[in-house]
């Protein structure tokens, strides 16, 4: 059994990791930390997590964690991760980090969008944890930077077309809608029920921190720097992201050809499902699962490809993808522990 620890186990991504790993046949969770719930049994704090009787939340003692675990998930906020990951790595333990601290390869770009980086020496060695693109890098990495939820939803439908030169790389527009769980579990005015219910709003227009992450990966696919327009929206639901991408075509491609290019690129990806022509994704069809559903249509009038993707922001957008990375890193079947059928209705 692979012994795993979760640093930061009381947020939504930490709880989702515990839920998924409870059904993983090759993994044992030996430690989970939370300063807020130190000493309390996991099942007392989260009664839904049946199967963790006997496991308690502890303070983040890295020496103790590294002596008992083979792999550590760091599900802590940005900046906190960079303060603990180097010590874990120095103990010879592999890490899957769910924060943004190691996603951006250029520390200057990170500092422009986040804050000063205290461990920039690790950026060059971190594998970007999008299995559909970087499976081989992830397999040999000691540190995997789990992608953001919005970037995952935008990159998966776009990257096949950019690599094939089927869409232009200027003027790409990415429009995303997310449920309230994307804001995390810590209380804030913007995620209160009365603020979210019956509302629908754009936020962080032109300044969202996932923008440079999307640009980094699409630029790598295009082999030149590109700039996108990305606008996120908050919708009154708990889980899910629906992303719509608008990209100009480089030729007279049909909808069928666009879909086939995406399908061909993801033919070995167990969690990407390409919808038939004329059918589009719905967040209700991926809820609770590690799937990303993709649909497309060519707008002949505007000569643009319209791409639509749907995923669960807490699973394929976070913890499920982290477990998918664990599976690749340790040679398990990529879908092990992630075969959950989406919840419907």
Order of alpha helices (4+ residues) and beta strands (2+ residues): beta-alpha-beta-alpha-beta-alpha-beta-alpha-beta-alpha-beta-alpha-beta-alpha-beta-alpha-beta-alpha-beta-beta-alpha-beta-beta-beta-alpha
